[in-house]
Amino acid sequence: MGGDGRLDRRTRALIGLAVAAALRSDAQLLRWVAEARCAGTPRDEVAAALLAAVPAAGAEVLAMLAPALRAFDEPYQRGQD
């Protein structure tokens, strides 16, 4: 968090990921995965954000983990970035 009380881009993306996973919104999950990548978030932090949603939203969130990580990895597999 910045000194002005605002969340930085990376933190907002991780929160967005956790919320999207909790809501089981595929479209929002992909949007926040892309935002996290653009913000320089490492893959392990993307996974940790999703796992952080489990206590609040239930184990069903785990079903969102594999699609999120595939989406995170996809540009690297196509030779982008």
N, C-alpha and C positions, 0 to 999 in steps of 0.2 A: 504494500500500500504506500502510496506517495505521501509526502508530508502535508498535502492539501486534503487528505481524507479520501481521495479517489483510489479506486482499485486499478492496478495496471492491467494492460491488455491480456497478459498471460493468466493472471488471476481470474479475470472476468471469463475467459475462455474455459478455464477449469471448472468454475462454478456452473457455467452454462452446460458443460458436458454432464455434470452430475445431475442437474435438473432435468435435462433432456432424457437421460437414462432413467431417472425416477418416473418420468411421465411416459416412458417407453415411446418416445417420438423419434422415429427413424430419420425423418427429414431434419429435425432440429439437431439430432445427434451428429449427422453428417456436416451440418453447418458449423457446429462448434468444434468438431474435429479439424475442419479446414482452418478455422480461426486460431485454434491452438497451434497448429503447424506454422501458420504465418507469424505467430507471436514467438516462435522459437521454443515451444514447449517440447521437452523430450518425451519419447514414447512411454517411458515408465511412469511419468507424471500423468499422462492421459489415462493409463490403466489405474493409477492410484485414485484419480478423481472419480472414476466410475465405481471403484471398490468402496470409496468413502460414502457413496449413496446407499449401500446395502443396509446398514443399520436403520436408516430412516424409511427406505422404500421397499425393503424386502429383497430376498434372494433372486427374484425375477430380474433384477437389474443385471445380474450376471449374464443373462442372455444378450445384453447389449454390448458386452465386452468384446467378443470376437468381431462383430461388424465394425465397431469403432476402430479397433486395431488394424483391421484390413483396410479401412478407409484411410487411416493414417499412413500405412505402408504403401498404398497403391501408387502414389506419384513417384516414390523411390523405385518401385518395380518397373515403372514405365520409362525410367531414366530421366525423370524431371527432378528439379531441385538440386 
